Amino acid sequence: MTPASHPAPDRYTVVLRPGPPGVQDAKGHDAVVRTARVEATGATGVSGYPRYEGEGVQAEIDPESRAVEAVTVDNEELPYGWTAQLADDDPGPRRT
């Protein structure tokens, strides 16, 4: 399936972690540095996937796999080792 053939949601919640999923903080919770609600811009990014922006985060997201293909935070790349993913409980409303 090509990037344009799958309908893209209007918004997602991007979760930024200081490592891969499963890394835990001192209290035993999944470590999360920041979350951001991003909304579709209507543009397609360099990756070929829809572009989303909000709360200082710009991301290109594959709506089929829910993979964050490209991301910047406050106009900077993520620090080495950090990851960006979508919130598990956030399916993102579909465009109508």
N, C-alpha and C positions, 0 to 999 in steps of 0.2 A: 504494500500500500504506500502510495506517495504521501509526503507531508500534507499536501493540499486536499487529499481525498477523504480525510477524516475530520468531522466537524470539531471545531475548537471551542472550548468553554470560554465564557466571558471573563472568568477570574479564577485564580488559584491562591493558595497560601504556600509560600516558599519557606522552607525551614533550613536554616544555616547551622551546620554542626562543625565542631572543631576536629573532626575526624570522621571515619566511616560510621554508618548507623551501628548502634550497639555500644559505642563508647559511652561510658557512664560518668556522671559527675560524682562529687564526694558523698552525696546522699543516695547513690545507687539508681538515680533516674537517668534516662537517656539524655546526654548532654546536648543542649540547644543554646546557641549563642544569640540567635535573633530569628524572628519570624517576620514576614512581610506579606501583606495582601497585595497581589499584583493584578492588574486588569489589562485586558487585551487592548493593544494600541491600533489594531487594524493593519499593521505592517507585518511583513515577513522578514525574519532576520537572515543573516548570512548563512546560517545552518539550514535554511529552508523551512523552518518551523515558525509558528506565530510568535510575535513579540509581545511581551507583557511588561508593564512598569507599575511601580507603586512603592511608597515608603522608602525611597532611596535604592530600590532594587530594580534592575533591568534584567529580564531573562527571556530566553528562547526555549519554548517548551513543546515537546512532542506530545500531542494530545492522545495518541494511541497508546504509547508505552508509559506516558506520564514522566518521562525523563527530562530533567533540566539539561538542555544541550549547551547552553551558554549563559553565563551570569556575571554581572558586575554589581558591586555594592558600594554605594556612595561614589560612583564613577571609578572604582578600583577593582582589580581582580581579587578573587578570594585569596587569603593567605595560603601558603603551601600546606597541603594536607586537609584543608577544610573541604566540606562537601555541601552541596545544595540539593534538596529533594523536595517533593511536594508532601504536604501534610497527608497522612494516611486517611483521615476521616473527611477529606475535602475533595469530593468528586468534581467540583466546579460545575456551576449551572451551564447547561447547553444553550447555545444561541438559538433563537427561534426565528 
